[in-house]
Amino acid sequence: MKQTEILVICTHQEILNTIVRLINSNSELHGIGANTLEQAITLFKATAFDMVLVGAGLAENEETELAGVVNKLSLAVPVVHHYGGGSGLLFAEIYQCLGKR
């Protein structure tokens, strides 16, 4: 079974680690973390992701730039914002975005 590949970007390392750990605790999902815009863009260009999850810490213009790069390279990859609220909300956002239950 193919795992859903998720790029997670968050500038707060501890939060990023937690989000990636939670995602990777689900056998259907695989998360890779980036803590800078540049790192996220590099990873996105090198790997086939199914979605991008944006956490806290990016400036508004950085979020806009990331969304622009994602849309330019792959219109099928959604960009979802997650700024906290616990693991239940995290998984609800992921599954809602991917159209799964």
Buried (B, 14 or more C-beta within 10 A) or exposed (E): EEBBBBBBBBBEEEBBBBBBEBBBEBEEBBBBBBBEBEEBBEBBEEEEBBBBBBBBBBEEEBBEBBBEBBEEEBEEBBBBEBEEEEBEEBBEBBBEBBEEE
